Amino acid sequence: MNASGGNMSRWKGLPEELDPRVRQLVVRLRRVKDHGGLSLRRLAAKTGYSTSSWERYLSGRSLPPREAVEAMARLGGDDPVRLLALHEVAAEAWGKEPEQQEPPAATDPPRSHGRALRITLVAGSVALVLAVAAAVLLAVRLTDGESKAAAVPLASSASTAPGATKESEPPLYTCKAQRIDGRWYAGNSRTLKAVLATGNAGPEVAEAQCLLREAGLSPGAVDGIFGPHTEQAVRELQKRSGLVVDGIIGPHTWKALRE
């Protein structure tokens, strides 16, 4: 990222381990900065948060405080209510309350070795939690109490010949679309709020894939894996529905899918 503070037309990719809810906030902040023609220097001068702080916020390495998000919305001419709602969800995912983030400062104080160690330990813990969550999603079909849980079919090791390898079969999902109380459901999940993005897997993803097909879009195979084809179909739906086109399924996109 350009530290000089110039307007950036090309952004570096966000960390793969970043929670989708935090990713959605950062993507929105980047869009507000670009559309508002805001430089890092101007953000630092107008908000009281240093350029290095804004670099961290816009690269997904640090969660911005609520006040910084509100100031960004005001300067960029964006809706502060929507940005603050995204920030609230992102703060919950980050594991901190908004008021626990760093206060505004013209320059950032030097980081102590102890703080750097704490940050490293937190990052490692987050990565471990994400890895465990991904393994659980692939091993068990969970729908947060909204649909039945079923074990993922596994290839039988007893039938594998010595010296031969046999891949585990992916979970099988079916699309049984029906309209209930004015909403469409495909029989895999009844969620209305799950946040999904590239890399996620499970019955919620399969539900979205079925509904994308019902909407006349092509998410690829209904395999419960959020890949490039599914992301492209989500973007097309968001564009068609007048939503923010970010390829991330949240409450607004679920509403469009189930209408």
Secondary structure in CASP SS format (residue, H / E / C, confidence):
PFRMAT SS
TARGET T0000
AUTHOR 0000-0000-0000
METHOD secondary structure of the structure
MODEL  1
M C 1.00
N C 1.00
A C 1.00
S C 1.00
G C 1.00
G C 1.00
N C 1.00
M C 1.00
S C 1.00
R C 1.00
W C 1.00
K C 1.00
G C 1.00
L C 1.00
P C 1.00
E C 1.00
E C 1.00
L C 1.00
D C 1.00
P H 1.00
R H 1.00
V H 1.00
R H 1.00
Q H 1.00
L H 1.00
V H 1.00
V H 1.00
R H 1.00
L H 1.00
R H 1.00
R H 1.00
V H 1.00
K H 1.00
D H 1.00
H H 1.00
G C 1.00
G C 1.00
L C 1.00
S C 1.00
L H 1.00
R H 1.00
R H 1.00
L H 1.00
A H 1.00
A H 1.00
K H 1.00
T H 1.00
G C 1.00
Y E 1.00
S C 1.00
T H 1.00
S H 1.00
S H 1.00
W H 1.00
E H 1.00
R H 1.00
Y H 1.00
L H 1.00
S C 1.00
G C 1.00
R C 1.00
S C 1.00
L C 1.00
P C 1.00
P C 1.00
R H 1.00
E H 1.00
A H 1.00
V H 1.00
E H 1.00
A H 1.00
M H 1.00
A H 1.00
R H 1.00
L H 1.00
G H 1.00
G C 1.00
D C 1.00
D C 1.00
P H 1.00
V H 1.00
R H 1.00
L H 1.00
L H 1.00
A H 1.00
L H 1.00
H H 1.00
E H 1.00
V H 1.00
A H 1.00
A H 1.00
E H 1.00
A H 1.00
W H 1.00
G C 1.00
K C 1.00
E C 1.00
P H 1.00
E H 1.00
Q H 1.00
Q C 1.00
E C 1.00
P C 1.00
P C 1.00
A E 1.00
A C 1.00
T C 1.00
D C 1.00
P C 1.00
P C 1.00
R C 1.00
S C 1.00
H H 1.00
G H 1.00
R H 1.00
A H 1.00
L H 1.00
R H 1.00
I H 1.00
T H 1.00
L H 1.00
V H 1.00
A H 1.00
G H 1.00
S H 1.00
V H 1.00
A H 1.00
L H 1.00
V H 1.00
L H 1.00
A H 1.00
V H 1.00
A H 1.00
A H 1.00
A H 1.00
V H 1.00
L H 1.00
L H 1.00
A H 1.00
V E 1.00
R E 1.00
L C 1.00
T C 1.00
D C 1.00
G C 1.00
E C 1.00
S C 1.00
K C 1.00
A C 1.00
A E 1.00
A E 1.00
V C 1.00
P C 1.00
L C 1.00
A C 1.00
S C 1.00
S C 1.00
A C 1.00
S C 1.00
T C 1.00
A C 1.00
P C 1.00
G C 1.00
A C 1.00
T C 1.00
K C 1.00
E C 1.00
S C 1.00
E C 1.00
P C 1.00
P C 1.00
L C 1.00
Y C 1.00
T C 1.00
C C 1.00
K C 1.00
A C 1.00
Q E 1.00
R E 1.00
I E 1.00
D C 1.00
G C 1.00
R E 1.00
W E 1.00
Y E 1.00
A C 1.00
G C 1.00
N C 1.00
S C 1.00
R C 1.00
T C 1.00
L C 1.00
K C 1.00
A C 1.00
V C 1.00
L E 1.00
A C 1.00
T C 1.00
G C 1.00
N C 1.00
A E 1.00
G C 1.00
P H 1.00
E H 1.00
V H 1.00
A H 1.00
E H 1.00
A H 1.00
Q H 1.00
C H 1.00
L H 1.00
L H 1.00
R H 1.00
E H 1.00
A C 1.00
G C 1.00
L C 1.00
S C 1.00
P C 1.00
G C 1.00
A C 1.00
V C 1.00
D C 1.00
G C 1.00
I E 1.00
F C 1.00
G C 1.00
P H 1.00
H H 1.00
T H 1.00
E H 1.00
Q H 1.00
A H 1.00
V H 1.00
R H 1.00
E H 1.00
L H 1.00
Q H 1.00
K H 1.00
R H 1.00
S H 1.00
G C 1.00
L C 1.00
V C 1.00
V C 1.00
D C 1.00
G C 1.00
I C 1.00
I E 1.00
G C 1.00
P H 1.00
H H 1.00
T H 1.00
W H 1.00
K H 1.00
A H 1.00
L H 1.00
R H 1.00
E C 1.00
END
